[in-house]
Amino acid sequence: MLVAFSVWPSGGAGSDSVHDAVAAAVTIVRASGLPNRTDSMFTTIEGTWDEVFDVIHRATDAVAAYGSRVDLVIKADIRPGHSHEITGKVERMEQAIADQAKAKTPAPA
């Protein structure tokens, strides 16, 4: 399964920047050894239910040290029998873009 999640502290003192808290969460994700990717809004992780949610739980606990509350958003793609989808989905999309561009390009005269 693929799970995209975003976790951040709220309700604490300090600035509105949460990069230190997010860094603590991403460090836990990366140390898990599971395939993962982080962008400006979400971290996506691939593994089994138990693996993925254990990591999300530990990442959430790490963020809790930075505020009196924690906000957590989770989106899951559960597709039994498939693996390597963290890269496979993107590769298939990029191929589709290339194929569409090629189909729209007129043949040389």
N, C-alpha and C positions, 0 to 999 in steps of 0.2 A: 504494500500500500504506500501511497504518497500522502504525506500530510504537510500542508503549508500552515505555519502558525506565526503569530505575532504576539509577543508578550512584552509588557512594559509596566513600570511602577506608576502609581498615581497616589495622590493624597499625602505626599511627603513634602518636606521643606526643600528649598533650593530652586535651581533654575528649571526651565521647561525642557532642557536637554536631557535625554535619557540614554545617551550613547554608552555611558559606563555600565549601566544596568543591562543594556542589550549586549554589550561585549561579554559580560559575565554569562549570559544565556548562550550566546554563540560559541563561546569557549567550551561549554559543556556539550553542545551538539557536535562540534568538531572532534572532541576527545572520545565520543561514542564509537567512532569507527564506521558509523553508518553513512551511506552516501547522502550528501547534503549540499545545499546551495543557498546562499544568503544574498538577497538584494536589498534595496532601500526600504522595502515594506514588509517582507516576509522571509522566513527561513523555511525551506522545504527539506524534508527528511524522508528517506525511504527505508522501509523495513517491515517487520511483522507488527501486529497490534501491540503486543507486549513490549517490543523493543522501542517502537516509536513513542508510545505513551509514557514509558519509563523516562526517556530522554526529555520529553516535554515537561513531565512532572519535575524533574531535577532542575531544568532550566527555569521553570516558574519559581521554584524555591529560591534559586539564586537571585532572581529579580526582586523577590520579596524583601530582601535586605535593603533595598533602595527606596522604599516607600511604605506607607501604611496600608496600601491596597495594591493589588495587581490586576491588570486587565489582560485578558487572553482571548485571542480569536483563533479558531481552528477550522480548516477546510480539508477534507479528506477525499482522496480518489482511491476507492477500494476495488481492485480488479484482480480477483484470484487467478493464479496461474501465470501472472506476468511479473517480470523483474526487470531491472535496469531501465525503468520508465522515467527516472529523473533526467536521463539524457535522451532516451528513446523518443519521448513525446516531442521534445524540442527538435531532434533530428528530423522526425517525420514532418513537422510543421515547416522547417527550413526547406526541405525537399519539395513540399507542396508550393511554397513561394517561388522557388526556382522553376518548377514545372509550369506554374501559371505565367511567370515572366517570359519563359521560352515560348509558350503558346501564343502570347500576345506580340512577340517580336516577328515582324515580317521577314520572310525569307529573302536572302540577297538576290538581287536581279542579275 
